[in-house]
Amino acid sequence: MLQASLQHIVRAIVDNPDDATVAARNGGKGDLLEVRVHPDDLGRVIGKNGRTATALRTVVNALADGKRVRVDVVDTDF
């Protein structure tokens, strides 16, 4: 549910929604959600001073219901 919710939000933010993906991984310290977007949309997802990324993390942690979840925006080259 967290992965689908985050992917829905990210796709609404970016200009290239088909290139936006969220991958879920299980780590030793909790779950990890990796956000990958088109390089042109990276600034939109991070936001000024990281505010959009912080807001995404806040929403995911609110939905996580006490579980430990980390959200990373991954910089990739196409």
N, CA, C, O and CB atoms as a CASP TS submission, in Angstrom:
PFRMAT TS
TARGET T0000
AUTHOR 0000-0000-0000
METHOD Language model
MODEL 1
PARENT N/A
ATOM      1  N   MET     1       0.817  -1.189   0.000  1.00  0.00           N
ATOM      2  CA  MET     1       0.000   0.000   0.000  1.00  0.00           C
ATOM      3  C   MET     1       0.869   1.265   0.000  1.00  0.00           C
ATOM      4  O   MET     1       0.561   2.230  -0.700  1.00  0.00           O
ATOM      5  CB  MET     1      -0.934  -0.009   1.204  1.00  0.00           C
ATOM      6  N   LEU     2       1.937   1.260   0.773  1.00  0.00           N
ATOM      7  CA  LEU     2       2.802   2.431   0.836  1.00  0.00           C
ATOM      8  C   LEU     2       3.456   2.707  -0.511  1.00  0.00           C
ATOM      9  O   LEU     2       3.539   3.854  -0.951  1.00  0.00           O
ATOM     10  CB  LEU     2       3.870   2.244   1.906  1.00  0.00           C
ATOM     11  N   GLN     3       3.914   1.651  -1.154  1.00  0.00           N
ATOM     12  CA  GLN     3       4.573   1.800  -2.445  1.00  0.00           C
ATOM     13  C   GLN     3       3.612   2.379  -3.479  1.00  0.00           C
ATOM     14  O   GLN     3       3.972   3.297  -4.216  1.00  0.00           O
ATOM     15  CB  GLN     3       5.120   0.451  -2.926  1.00  0.00           C
ATOM     16  N   ALA     4       2.406   1.854  -3.535  1.00  0.00           N
ATOM     17  CA  ALA     4       1.413   2.338  -4.498  1.00  0.00           C
ATOM     18  C   ALA     4       1.007   3.774  -4.202  1.00  0.00           C
ATOM     19  O   ALA     4       0.830   4.569  -5.125  1.00  0.00           O
ATOM     20  CB  ALA     4       0.181   1.438  -4.489  1.00  0.00           C
ATOM     21  N   SER     5       0.857   4.113  -2.935  1.00  0.00           N
ATOM     22  CA  SER     5       0.477   5.474  -2.557  1.00  0.00           C
ATOM     23  C   SER     5       1.559   6.478  -2.934  1.00  0.00           C
ATOM     24  O   SER     5       1.265   7.542  -3.480  1.00  0.00           O
ATOM     25  CB  SER     5       0.196   5.549  -1.058  1.00  0.00           C
ATOM     26  N   LEU     6       2.804   6.137  -2.642  1.00  0.00           N
ATOM     27  CA  LEU     6       3.909   7.030  -2.977  1.00  0.00           C
ATOM     28  C   LEU     6       4.049   7.180  -4.489  1.00  0.00           C
ATOM     29  O   LEU     6       4.310   8.276  -4.984  1.00  0.00           O
ATOM     30  CB  LEU     6       5.218   6.511  -2.373  1.00  0.00           C
ATOM     31  N   GLN     7       3.878   6.095  -5.215  1.00  0.00           N
ATOM     32  CA  GLN     7       3.987   6.162  -6.670  1.00  0.00           C
ATOM     33  C   GLN     7       2.882   7.037  -7.251  1.00  0.00           C
ATOM     34  O   GLN     7       3.125   7.787  -8.196  1.00  0.00           O
ATOM     35  CB  GLN     7       3.927   4.752  -7.280  1.00  0.00           C
ATOM     36  N   HIS     8       1.688   6.954  -6.709  1.00  0.00           N
ATOM     37  CA  HIS     8       0.575   7.792  -7.165  1.00  0.00           C
ATOM     38  C   HIS     8       0.885   9.279  -6.939  1.00  0.00           C
ATOM     39  O   HIS     8       0.634  10.106  -7.815  1.00  0.00           O
ATOM     40  CB  HIS     8      -0.731   7.399  -6.432  1.00  0.00           C
ATOM     41  N   ILE     9       1.417   9.607  -5.791  1.00  0.00           N
ATOM     42  CA  ILE     9       1.745  10.999  -5.478  1.00  0.00           C
ATOM     43  C   ILE     9       2.868  11.509  -6.377  1.00  0.00           C
ATOM     44  O   ILE     9       2.785  12.612  -6.917  1.00  0.00           O
ATOM     45  CB  ILE     9       2.147  11.137  -4.000  1.00  0.00           C
ATOM     46  N   VAL    10       3.914  10.705  -6.534  1.00  0.00           N
ATOM     47  CA  VAL    10       5.057  11.126  -7.354  1.00  0.00           C
ATOM     48  C   VAL    10       4.636  11.327  -8.808  1.00  0.00           C
ATOM     49  O   VAL    10       5.046  12.299  -9.443  1.00  0.00           O
ATOM     50  CB  VAL    10       6.196  10.087  -7.271  1.00  0.00           C
ATOM     51  N   ARG    11       3.827  10.420  -9.333  1.00  0.00           N
ATOM     52  CA  ARG    11       3.381  10.560 -10.727  1.00  0.00           C
ATOM     53  C   ARG    11       2.535  11.814 -10.939  1.00  0.00           C
ATOM     54  O   ARG    11       2.494  12.357 -12.043  1.00  0.00           O
ATOM     55  CB  ARG    11       2.584   9.329 -11.147  1.00  0.00           C
ATOM     56  N   ALA    12       1.870  12.267  -9.897  1.00  0.00           N
ATOM     57  CA  ALA    12       1.079  13.490 -10.008  1.00  0.00           C
ATOM     58  C   ALA    12       1.961  14.738 -10.009  1.00  0.00           C
ATOM     59  O   ALA    12       1.549  15.784 -10.510  1.00  0.00           O
ATOM     60  CB  ALA    12       0.073  13.567  -8.867  1.00  0.00           C
ATOM     61  N   ILE    13       3.147  14.640  -9.463  1.00  0.00           N
ATOM     62  CA  ILE    13       4.051  15.784  -9.352  1.00  0.00           C
ATOM     63  C   ILE    13       4.862  16.002 -10.618  1.00  0.00           C
ATOM     64  O   ILE    13       5.082  17.146 -11.017  1.00  0.00           O
ATOM     65  CB  ILE    13       4.985  15.596  -8.180  1.00  0.00           C
ATOM     66  N   VAL    14       5.310  14.929 -11.258  1.00  0.00           N
ATOM     67  CA  VAL    14       6.297  15.016 -12.333  1.00  0.00           C
ATOM     68  C   VAL    14       5.666  15.277 -13.702  1.00  0.00           C
ATOM     69  O   VAL    14       4.462  15.104 -13.892  1.00  0.00           O
ATOM     70  CB  VAL    14       7.103  13.742 -12.386  1.00  0.00           C
ATOM     71  N   ASP    15       6.514  15.701 -14.655  1.00  0.00           N
ATOM     72  CA  ASP    15       6.072  15.934 -16.028  1.00  0.00           C
ATOM     73  C   ASP    15       6.097  14.660 -16.865  1.00  0.00           C
ATOM     74  O   ASP    15       5.392  14.566 -17.870  1.00  0.00           O
ATOM     75  CB  ASP    15       6.941  16.991 -16.680  1.00  0.00           C
ATOM     76  N   ASN    16       6.902  13.681 -16.464  1.00  0.00           N
ATOM     77  CA  ASN    16       7.026  12.412 -17.177  1.00  0.00           C
ATOM     78  C   ASN    16       6.575  11.271 -16.266  1.00  0.00           C
ATOM     79  O   ASN    16       7.412  10.542 -15.735  1.00  0.00           O
ATOM     80  CB  ASN    16       8.488  12.187 -17.658  1.00  0.00           C
ATOM     81  N   PRO    17       5.265  11.106 -16.078  1.00  0.00           N
ATOM     82  CA  PRO    17       4.794  10.105 -15.108  1.00  0.00           C
ATOM     83  C   PRO    17       5.097   8.662 -15.496  1.00  0.00           C
ATOM     84  O   PRO    17       5.156   7.791 -14.628  1.00  0.00           O
ATOM     85  CB  PRO    17       3.322  10.252 -14.920  1.00  0.00           C
ATOM     86  N   ASP    18       5.290   8.398 -16.785  1.00  0.00           N
ATOM     87  CA  ASP    18       5.595   7.023 -17.196  1.00  0.00           C
ATOM     88  C   ASP    18       6.990   6.587 -16.754  1.00  0.00           C
ATOM     89  O   ASP    18       7.258   5.391 -16.644  1.00  0.00           O
ATOM     90  CB  ASP    18       5.473   6.891 -18.708  1.00  0.00           C
ATOM     91  N   ASP    19       7.867   7.536 -16.504  1.00  0.00           N
ATOM     92  CA  ASP    19       9.230   7.232 -16.069  1.00  0.00           C
ATOM     93  C   ASP    19       9.369   7.183 -14.547  1.00  0.00           C
ATOM     94  O   ASP    19      10.450   6.888 -14.039  1.00  0.00           O
ATOM     95  CB  ASP    19      10.186   8.258 -16.630  1.00  0.00           C
ATOM     96  N   ALA    20       8.314   7.463 -13.830  1.00  0.00           N
ATOM     97  CA  ALA    20       8.365   7.480 -12.368  1.00  0.00           C
ATOM     98  C   ALA    20       8.045   6.092 -11.813  1.00  0.00           C
ATOM     99  O   ALA    20       6.992   5.522 -12.095  1.00  0.00           O
ATOM    100  CB  ALA    20       7.379   8.528 -11.801  1.00  0.00           C
ATOM    101  N   THR    21       8.975   5.564 -11.018  1.00  0.00           N
ATOM    102  CA  THR    21       8.769   4.264 -10.389  1.00  0.00           C
ATOM    103  C   THR    21       9.163   4.329  -8.924  1.00  0.00           C
ATOM    104  O   THR    21       9.997   5.141  -8.522  1.00  0.00           O
ATOM    105  CB  THR    21       9.573   3.171 -11.115  1.00  0.00           C
ATOM    106  N   VAL    22       8.553   3.464  -8.140  1.00  0.00           N
ATOM    107  CA  VAL    22       8.894   3.337  -6.731  1.00  0.00           C
ATOM    108  C   VAL    22       9.152   1.852  -6.468  1.00  0.00           C
ATOM    109  O   VAL    22       8.274   1.015  -6.679  1.00  0.00           O
ATOM    110  CB  VAL    22       7.748   3.907  -5.797  1.00  0.00           C
ATOM    111  N   ALA    23      10.353   1.539  -6.012  1.00  0.00           N
ATOM    112  CA  ALA    23      10.724   0.161  -5.710  1.00  0.00           C
ATOM    113  C   ALA    23      10.806  -0.022  -4.202  1.00  0.00           C
ATOM    114  O   ALA    23      11.369   0.813  -3.494  1.00  0.00           O
ATOM    115  CB  ALA    23      12.070  -0.211  -6.379  1.00  0.00           C
ATOM    116  N   ALA    24      10.242  -1.112  -3.724  1.00  0.00           N
ATOM    117  CA  ALA    24      10.264  -1.409  -2.291  1.00  0.00           C
ATOM    118  C   ALA    24      11.324  -2.461  -2.000  1.00  0.00           C
ATOM    119  O   ALA    24      11.445  -3.452  -2.720  1.00  0.00           O
ATOM    120  CB  ALA    24       8.875  -1.890  -1.804  1.00  0.00           C
ATOM    121  N   ARG    25      12.088  -2.237  -0.937  1.00  0.00           N
ATOM    122  CA  ARG    25      13.109  -3.182  -0.487  1.00  0.00           C
ATOM    123  C   ARG    25      13.023  -3.309   1.024  1.00  0.00           C
ATOM    124  O   ARG    25      12.646  -2.371   1.727  1.00  0.00           O
ATOM    125  CB  ARG    25      14.535  -2.729  -0.925  1.00  0.00           C
ATOM    126  N   ASN    26      13.376  -4.473   1.496  1.00  0.00           N
ATOM    127  CA  ASN    26      13.421  -4.705   2.942  1.00  0.00           C
ATOM    128  C   ASN    26      14.862  -4.612   3.396  1.00  0.00           C
ATOM    129  O   ASN    26      15.731  -5.324   2.894  1.00  0.00           O
ATOM    130  CB  ASN    26      12.806  -6.090   3.321  1.00  0.00           C
ATOM    131  N   GLY    27      15.106  -3.736   4.342  1.00  0.00           N
ATOM    132  CA  GLY    27      16.451  -3.570   4.876  1.00  0.00           C
ATOM    133  C   GLY    27      16.512  -4.011   6.323  1.00  0.00           C
ATOM    134  O   GLY    27      15.493  -4.347   6.927  1.00  0.00           O
ATOM    135  N   GLY    28      17.699  -4.006   6.867  1.00  0.00           N
ATOM    136  CA  GLY    28      17.884  -4.409   8.256  1.00  0.00           C
ATOM    137  C   GLY    28      17.259  -3.436   9.245  1.00  0.00           C
ATOM    138  O   GLY    28      16.878  -3.821  10.350  1.00  0.00           O
ATOM    139  N   LYS    29      17.158  -2.183   8.844  1.00  0.00           N
ATOM    140  CA  LYS    29      16.604  -1.168   9.739  1.00  0.00           C
ATOM    141  C   LYS    29      15.181  -0.779   9.369  1.00  0.00           C
ATOM    142  O   LYS    29      14.685   0.245   9.841  1.00  0.00           O
ATOM    143  CB  LYS    29      17.481   0.061   9.731  1.00  0.00           C
ATOM    144  N   GLY    30      14.513  -1.569   8.536  1.00  0.00           N
ATOM    145  CA  GLY    30      13.154  -1.266   8.131  1.00  0.00           C
ATOM    146  C   GLY    30      13.021  -1.288   6.622  1.00  0.00           C
ATOM    147  O   GLY    30      13.948  -1.670   5.908  1.00  0.00           O
ATOM    148  N   ASP    31      11.874  -0.880   6.151  1.00  0.00           N
ATOM    149  CA  ASP    31      11.605  -0.882   4.721  1.00  0.00           C
ATOM    150  C   ASP    31      12.214   0.347   4.053  1.00  0.00           C
ATOM    151  O   ASP    31      12.393   1.395   4.674  1.00  0.00           O
ATOM    152  CB  ASP    31      10.099  -0.934   4.462  1.00  0.00           C
ATOM    153  N   LEU    32      12.525   0.186   2.768  1.00  0.00           N
ATOM    154  CA  LEU    32      13.091   1.260   1.971  1.00  0.00           C
ATOM    155  C   LEU    32      12.274   1.405   0.703  1.00  0.00           C
ATOM    156  O   LEU    32      12.022   0.419   0.011  1.00  0.00           O
ATOM    157  CB  LEU    32      14.581   0.993   1.644  1.00  0.00           C
ATOM    158  N   LEU    33      11.858   2.617   0.391  1.00  0.00           N
ATOM    159  CA  LEU    33      11.169   2.917  -0.858  1.00  0.00           C
ATOM    160  C   LEU    33      12.082   3.809  -1.692  1.00  0.00           C
ATOM    161  O   LEU    33      12.420   4.920  -1.282  1.00  0.00           O
ATOM    162  CB  LEU    33       9.781   3.605  -0.599  1.00  0.00           C
ATOM    163  N   GLU    34      12.477   3.315  -2.866  1.00  0.00           N
ATOM    164  CA  GLU    34      13.362   4.066  -3.749  1.00  0.00           C
ATOM    165  C   GLU    34      12.547   4.699  -4.865  1.00  0.00           C
ATOM    166  O   GLU    34      11.874   4.002  -5.625  1.00  0.00           O
ATOM    167  CB  GLU    34      14.468   3.155  -4.330  1.00  0.00           C
ATOM    168  N   VAL    35      12.611   6.011  -4.961  1.00  0.00           N
ATOM    169  CA  VAL    35      11.888   6.754  -5.987  1.00  0.00           C
ATOM    170  C   VAL    35      12.851   7.053  -7.130  1.00  0.00           C
ATOM    171  O   VAL    35      13.915   7.636  -6.922  1.00  0.00           O
ATOM    172  CB  VAL    35      11.273   8.070  -5.410  1.00  0.00           C
ATOM    173  N   ARG    36      12.471   6.652  -8.327  1.00  0.00           N
ATOM    174  CA  ARG    36      13.264   6.943  -9.532  1.00  0.00           C
ATOM    175  C   ARG    36      12.384   7.699 -10.508  1.00  0.00           C
ATOM    176  O   ARG    36      11.268   7.280 -10.815  1.00  0.00           O
ATOM    177  CB  ARG    36      13.824   5.631 -10.186  1.00  0.00           C
ATOM    178  N   VAL    37      12.904   8.824 -10.994  1.00  0.00           N
ATOM    179  CA  VAL    37      12.164   9.649 -11.949  1.00  0.00           C
ATOM    180  C   VAL    37      13.087  10.039 -13.094  1.00  0.00           C
ATOM    181  O   VAL    37      14.300   9.844 -13.030  1.00  0.00           O
ATOM    182  CB  VAL    37      11.579  10.914 -11.261  1.00  0.00           C
ATOM    183  N   HIS    38      12.494  10.588 -14.130  1.00  0.00           N
ATOM    184  CA  HIS    38      13.258  11.114 -15.265  1.00  0.00           C
ATOM    185  C   HIS    38      14.177  12.217 -14.734  1.00  0.00           C
ATOM    186  O   HIS    38      13.781  12.969 -13.843  1.00  0.00           O
ATOM    187  CB  HIS    38      12.304  11.661 -16.407  1.00  0.00           C
ATOM    188  N   PRO    39      15.406  12.324 -15.273  1.00  0.00           N
ATOM    189  CA  PRO    39      16.343  13.344 -14.774  1.00  0.00           C
ATOM    190  C   PRO    39      15.785  14.771 -14.816  1.00  0.00           C
ATOM    191  O   PRO    39      16.149  15.598 -13.980  1.00  0.00           O
ATOM    192  CB  PRO    39      17.618  13.290 -15.580  1.00  0.00           C
ATOM    193  N   ASP    40      14.915  15.066 -15.771  1.00  0.00           N
ATOM    194  CA  ASP    40      14.316  16.402 -15.840  1.00  0.00           C
ATOM    195  C   ASP    40      13.352  16.665 -14.684  1.00  0.00           C
ATOM    196  O   ASP    40      13.078  17.820 -14.358  1.00  0.00           O
ATOM    197  CB  ASP    40      13.586  16.577 -17.163  1.00  0.00           C
ATOM    198  N   ASP    41      12.838  15.607 -14.067  1.00  0.00           N
ATOM    199  CA  ASP    41      11.866  15.744 -12.984  1.00  0.00           C
ATOM    200  C   ASP    41      12.485  15.649 -11.600  1.00  0.00           C
ATOM    201  O   ASP    41      11.785  15.781 -10.596  1.00  0.00           O
ATOM    202  CB  ASP    41      10.808  14.697 -13.122  1.00  0.00           C
ATOM    203  N   LEU    42      13.778  15.423 -11.536  1.00  0.00           N
ATOM    204  CA  LEU    42      14.432  15.233 -10.244  1.00  0.00           C
ATOM    205  C   LEU    42      14.256  16.447  -9.334  1.00  0.00           C
ATOM    206  O   LEU    42      14.004  16.294  -8.139  1.00  0.00           O
ATOM    207  CB  LEU    42      15.913  14.949 -10.445  1.00  0.00           C
ATOM    208  N   GLY    43      14.385  17.630  -9.883  1.00  0.00           N
ATOM    209  CA  GLY    43      14.209  18.851  -9.097  1.00  0.00           C
ATOM    210  C   GLY    43      12.795  19.017  -8.574  1.00  0.00           C
ATOM    211  O   GLY    43      12.596  19.562  -7.489  1.00  0.00           O
ATOM    212  N   ARG    44      11.815  18.554  -9.329  1.00  0.00           N
ATOM    213  CA  ARG    44      10.427  18.647  -8.882  1.00  0.00           C
ATOM    214  C   ARG    44      10.166  17.755  -7.673  1.00  0.00           C
ATOM    215  O   ARG    44       9.442  18.136  -6.753  1.00  0.00           O
ATOM    216  CB  ARG    44       9.483  18.272 -10.017  1.00  0.00           C
ATOM    217  N   VAL    45      10.765  16.563  -7.686  1.00  0.00           N
ATOM    218  CA  VAL    45      10.532  15.610  -6.603  1.00  0.00           C
ATOM    219  C   VAL    45      11.304  16.015  -5.347  1.00  0.00           C
ATOM    220  O   VAL    45      10.822  15.815  -4.232  1.00  0.00           O
ATOM    221  CB  VAL    45      10.934  14.191  -7.040  1.00  0.00           C
ATOM    222  N   ILE    46      12.491  16.578  -5.520  1.00  0.00           N
ATOM    223  CA  ILE    46      13.263  17.013  -4.361  1.00  0.00           C
ATOM    224  C   ILE    46      12.737  18.332  -3.821  1.00  0.00           C
ATOM    225  O   ILE    46      12.597  18.493  -2.608  1.00  0.00           O
ATOM    226  CB  ILE    46      14.740  17.146  -4.721  1.00  0.00           C
ATOM    227  N   GLY    47      12.446  19.272  -4.701  1.00  0.00           N
ATOM    228  CA  GLY    47      11.891  20.556  -4.278  1.00  0.00           C
ATOM    229  C   GLY    47      12.953  21.507  -3.770  1.00  0.00           C
ATOM    230  O   GLY    47      14.108  21.130  -3.572  1.00  0.00           O
ATOM    231  N   LYS    48      12.546  22.733  -3.566  1.00  0.00           N
ATOM    232  CA  LYS    48      13.456  23.758  -3.073  1.00  0.00           C
ATOM    233  C   LYS    48      13.856  23.438  -1.638  1.00  0.00           C
ATOM    234  O   LYS    48      13.008  23.273  -0.761  1.00  0.00           O
ATOM    235  CB  LYS    48      12.807  25.160  -3.160  1.00  0.00           C
ATOM    236  N   ASN    49      15.164  23.353  -1.418  1.00  0.00           N
ATOM    237  CA  ASN    49      15.722  22.997  -0.102  1.00  0.00           C
ATOM    238  C   ASN    49      15.217  21.647   0.400  1.00  0.00           C
ATOM    239  O   ASN    49      15.204  21.404   1.606  1.00  0.00           O
ATOM    240  CB  ASN    49      15.381  24.076   0.918  1.00  0.00           C
ATOM    241  N   GLY    50      14.798  20.762  -0.516  1.00  0.00           N
ATOM    242  CA  GLY    50      14.352  19.425  -0.134  1.00  0.00           C
ATOM    243  C   GLY    50      12.972  19.368   0.486  1.00  0.00           C
ATOM    244  O   GLY    50      12.619  18.374   1.122  1.00  0.00           O
ATOM    245  N   ARG    51      12.196  20.407   0.314  1.00  0.00           N
ATOM    246  CA  ARG    51      10.893  20.454   0.988  1.00  0.00           C
ATOM    247  C   ARG    51       9.895  19.445   0.440  1.00  0.00           C
ATOM    248  O   ARG    51       9.121  18.867   1.203  1.00  0.00           O
ATOM    249  CB  ARG    51      10.310  21.835   0.872  1.00  0.00           C
ATOM    250  N   THR    52       9.901  19.224  -0.875  1.00  0.00           N
ATOM    251  CA  THR    52       8.968  18.253  -1.446  1.00  0.00           C
ATOM    252  C   THR    52       9.341  16.846  -0.993  1.00  0.00           C
ATOM    253  O   THR    52       8.464  16.064  -0.626  1.00  0.00           O
ATOM    254  CB  THR    52       8.961  18.340  -2.990  1.00  0.00           C
ATOM    255  N   ALA    53      10.623  16.515  -1.015  1.00  0.00           N
ATOM    256  CA  ALA    53      11.070  15.203  -0.557  1.00  0.00           C
ATOM    257  C   ALA    53      10.730  14.994   0.920  1.00  0.00           C
ATOM    258  O   ALA    53      10.322  13.903   1.319  1.00  0.00           O
ATOM    259  CB  ALA    53      12.582  15.047  -0.781  1.00  0.00           C
ATOM    260  N   THR    54      10.896  16.021   1.712  1.00  0.00           N
ATOM    261  CA  THR    54      10.541  15.942   3.133  1.00  0.00           C
ATOM    262  C   THR    54       9.047  15.720   3.310  1.00  0.00           C
ATOM    263  O   THR    54       8.626  14.940   4.164  1.00  0.00           O
ATOM    264  CB  THR    54      10.971  17.217   3.866  1.00  0.00           C
ATOM    265  N   ALA    55       8.252  16.403   2.506  1.00  0.00           N
ATOM    266  CA  ALA    55       6.798  16.224   2.577  1.00  0.00           C
ATOM    267  C   ALA    55       6.396  14.802   2.174  1.00  0.00           C
ATOM    268  O   ALA    55       5.509  14.209   2.786  1.00  0.00           O
ATOM    269  CB  ALA    55       6.087  17.250   1.673  1.00  0.00           C
ATOM    270  N   LEU    56       7.047  14.261   1.149  1.00  0.00           N
ATOM    271  CA  LEU    56       6.770  12.880   0.742  1.00  0.00           C
ATOM    272  C   LEU    56       7.108  11.910   1.869  1.00  0.00           C
ATOM    273  O   LEU    56       6.357  10.971   2.134  1.00  0.00           O
ATOM    274  CB  LEU    56       7.566  12.519  -0.528  1.00  0.00           C
ATOM    275  N   ARG    57       8.234  12.137   2.527  1.00  0.00           N
ATOM    276  CA  ARG    57       8.618  11.273   3.650  1.00  0.00           C
ATOM    277  C   ARG    57       7.620  11.383   4.798  1.00  0.00           C
ATOM    278  O   ARG    57       7.307  10.384   5.447  1.00  0.00           O
ATOM    279  CB  ARG    57      10.025  11.633   4.146  1.00  0.00           C
ATOM    280  N   THR    58       7.127  12.570   5.048  1.00  0.00           N
ATOM    281  CA  THR    58       6.156  12.776   6.116  1.00  0.00           C
ATOM    282  C   THR    58       4.861  12.032   5.830  1.00  0.00           C
ATOM    283  O   THR    58       4.296  11.397   6.721  1.00  0.00           O
ATOM    284  CB  THR    58       5.875  14.265   6.302  1.00  0.00           C
ATOM    285  N   VAL    59       4.390  12.108   4.592  1.00  0.00           N
ATOM    286  CA  VAL    59       3.151  11.419   4.213  1.00  0.00           C
ATOM    287  C   VAL    59       3.330   9.906   4.326  1.00  0.00           C
ATOM    288  O   VAL    59       2.460   9.217   4.858  1.00  0.00           O
ATOM    289  CB  VAL    59       2.730  11.804   2.773  1.00  0.00           C
ATOM    290  N   VAL    60       4.442   9.391   3.833  1.00  0.00           N
ATOM    291  CA  VAL    60       4.688   7.945   3.885  1.00  0.00           C
ATOM    292  C   VAL    60       4.782   7.474   5.333  1.00  0.00           C
ATOM    293  O   VAL    60       4.220   6.435   5.678  1.00  0.00           O
ATOM    294  CB  VAL    60       5.982   7.582   3.119  1.00  0.00           C
ATOM    295  N   ASN    61       5.475   8.212   6.174  1.00  0.00           N
ATOM    296  CA  ASN    61       5.582   7.810   7.578  1.00  0.00           C
ATOM    297  C   ASN    61       4.243   7.888   8.298  1.00  0.00           C
ATOM    298  O   ASN    61       3.995   7.108   9.217  1.00  0.00           O
ATOM    299  CB  ASN    61       6.598   8.679   8.294  1.00  0.00           C
ATOM    300  N   ALA    62       3.384   8.808   7.902  1.00  0.00           N
ATOM    301  CA  ALA    62       2.046   8.868   8.495  1.00  0.00           C
ATOM    302  C   ALA    62       1.217   7.657   8.071  1.00  0.00           C
ATOM    303  O   ALA    62       0.440   7.124   8.864  1.00  0.00           O
ATOM    304  CB  ALA    62       1.331  10.173   8.087  1.00  0.00           C
ATOM    305  N   LEU    63       1.381   7.226   6.828  1.00  0.00           N
ATOM    306  CA  LEU    63       0.652   6.060   6.337  1.00  0.00           C
ATOM    307  C   LEU    63       1.238   4.750   6.866  1.00  0.00           C
ATOM    308  O   LEU    63       0.544   3.734   6.905  1.00  0.00           O
ATOM    309  CB  LEU    63       0.657   6.049   4.817  1.00  0.00           C
ATOM    310  N   ALA    64       2.507   4.766   7.273  1.00  0.00           N
ATOM    311  CA  ALA    64       3.190   3.550   7.706  1.00  0.00           C
ATOM    312  C   ALA    64       2.680   3.021   9.033  1.00  0.00           C
ATOM    313  O   ALA    64       2.938   1.867   9.375  1.00  0.00           O
ATOM    314  CB  ALA    64       4.660   3.802   7.806  1.00  0.00           C
ATOM    315  N   ASP    65       1.981   3.820   9.768  1.00  0.00           N
ATOM    316  CA  ASP    65       1.351   3.380  11.013  1.00  0.00           C
ATOM    317  C   ASP    65       2.366   2.824  12.017  1.00  0.00           C
ATOM    318  O   ASP    65       2.186   1.743  12.577  1.00  0.00           O
ATOM    319  CB  ASP    65       0.301   2.325  10.713  1.00  0.00           C
ATOM    320  N   GLY    66       3.426   3.591  12.226  1.00  0.00           N
ATOM    321  CA  GLY    66       4.407   3.208  13.231  1.00  0.00           C
ATOM    322  C   GLY    66       5.551   2.353  12.721  1.00  0.00           C
ATOM    323  O   GLY    66       6.547   2.180  13.423  1.00  0.00           O
ATOM    324  N   LYS    67       5.432   1.810  11.508  1.00  0.00           N
ATOM    325  CA  LYS    67       6.541   1.044  10.938  1.00  0.00           C
ATOM    326  C   LYS    67       7.650   1.993  10.521  1.00  0.00           C
ATOM    327  O   LYS    67       7.403   3.161  10.221  1.00  0.00           O
ATOM    328  CB  LYS    67       6.069   0.194   9.731  1.00  0.00           C
ATOM    329  N   ARG    68       8.862   1.485  10.506  1.00  0.00           N
ATOM    330  CA  ARG    68      10.003   2.303  10.104  1.00  0.00           C
ATOM    331  C   ARG    68      10.174   2.191   8.588  1.00  0.00           C
ATOM    332  O   ARG    68      10.470   1.115   8.069  1.00  0.00           O
ATOM    333  CB  ARG    68      11.307   1.860  10.852  1.00  0.00           C
ATOM    334  N   VAL    69       9.986   3.306   7.886  1.00  0.00           N
ATOM    335  CA  VAL    69      10.083   3.333   6.426  1.00  0.00           C
ATOM    336  C   VAL    69      10.972   4.491   6.020  1.00  0.00           C
ATOM    337  O   VAL    69      10.818   5.610   6.509  1.00  0.00           O
ATOM    338  CB  VAL    69       8.678   3.455   5.766  1.00  0.00           C
ATOM    339  N   ARG    70      11.911   4.211   5.113  1.00  0.00           N
ATOM    340  CA  ARG    70      12.803   5.241   4.599  1.00  0.00           C
ATOM    341  C   ARG    70      12.466   5.481   3.127  1.00  0.00           C
ATOM    342  O   ARG    70      12.207   4.538   2.380  1.00  0.00           O
ATOM    343  CB  ARG    70      14.302   4.830   4.776  1.00  0.00           C
ATOM    344  N   VAL    71      12.473   6.746   2.719  1.00  0.00           N
ATOM    345  CA  VAL    71      12.211   7.109   1.329  1.00  0.00           C
ATOM    346  C   VAL    71      13.456   7.767   0.773  1.00  0.00           C
ATOM    347  O   VAL    71      13.939   8.761   1.315  1.00  0.00           O
ATOM    348  CB  VAL    71      10.974   8.054   1.205  1.00  0.00           C
ATOM    349  N   ASP    72      13.982   7.200  -0.328  1.00  0.00           N
ATOM    350  CA  ASP    72      15.163   7.750  -0.986  1.00  0.00           C
ATOM    351  C   ASP    72      14.807   8.123  -2.412  1.00  0.00           C
ATOM    352  O   ASP    72      14.155   7.355  -3.120  1.00  0.00           O
ATOM    353  CB  ASP    72      16.340   6.742  -0.959  1.00  0.00           C
ATOM    354  N   VAL    73      15.239   9.306  -2.834  1.00  0.00           N
ATOM    355  CA  VAL    73      15.111   9.712  -4.226  1.00  0.00           C
ATOM    356  C   VAL    73      16.437   9.378  -4.881  1.00  0.00           C
ATOM    357  O   VAL    73      17.476   9.925  -4.511  1.00  0.00           O
ATOM    358  CB  VAL    73      14.747  11.247  -4.374  1.00  0.00           C
ATOM    359  N   VAL    74      16.401   8.478  -5.858  1.00  0.00           N
ATOM    360  CA  VAL    74      17.610   7.966  -6.480  1.00  0.00           C
ATOM    361  C   VAL    74      17.890   8.759  -7.759  1.00  0.00           C
ATOM    362  O   VAL    74      17.019   8.924  -8.613  1.00  0.00           O
ATOM    363  CB  VAL    74      17.476   6.448  -6.783  1.00  0.00           C
ATOM    364  N   ASP    75      19.114   9.237  -7.865  1.00  0.00           N
ATOM    365  CA  ASP    75      19.542   9.975  -9.062  1.00  0.00           C
ATOM    366  C   ASP    75      20.061   8.976 -10.081  1.00  0.00           C
ATOM    367  O   ASP    75      21.066   8.306  -9.844  1.00  0.00           O
ATOM    368  CB  ASP    75      20.640  11.043  -8.719  1.00  0.00           C
ATOM    369  N   THR    76      19.370   8.872 -11.227  1.00  0.00           N
ATOM    370  CA  THR    76      19.792   7.931 -12.277  1.00  0.00           C
ATOM    371  C   THR    76      19.985   8.678 -13.578  1.00  0.00           C
ATOM    372  O   THR    76      19.381   9.728 -13.800  1.00  0.00           O
ATOM    373  CB  THR    76      18.757   6.791 -12.461  1.00  0.00           C
ATOM    374  N   ASP    77      20.821   8.137 -14.428  1.00  0.00           N
ATOM    375  CA  ASP    77      21.016   8.684 -15.764  1.00  0.00           C
ATOM    376  C   ASP    77      20.310   7.790 -16.760  1.00  0.00           C
ATOM    377  O   ASP    77      20.448   6.567 -16.727  1.00  0.00           O
ATOM    378  CB  ASP    77      22.522   8.814 -16.108  1.00  0.00           C
ATOM    379  N   PHE    78      19.550   8.413 -17.647  1.00  0.00           N
ATOM    380  CA  PHE    78      18.836   7.619 -18.664  1.00  0.00           C
ATOM    381  C   PHE    78      19.701   7.409 -19.863  1.00  0.00           C
ATOM    382  O   PHE    78      19.278   6.766 -20.824  1.00  0.00           O
ATOM    383  CB  PHE    78      17.532   8.294 -19.081  1.00  0.00           C
TER
END
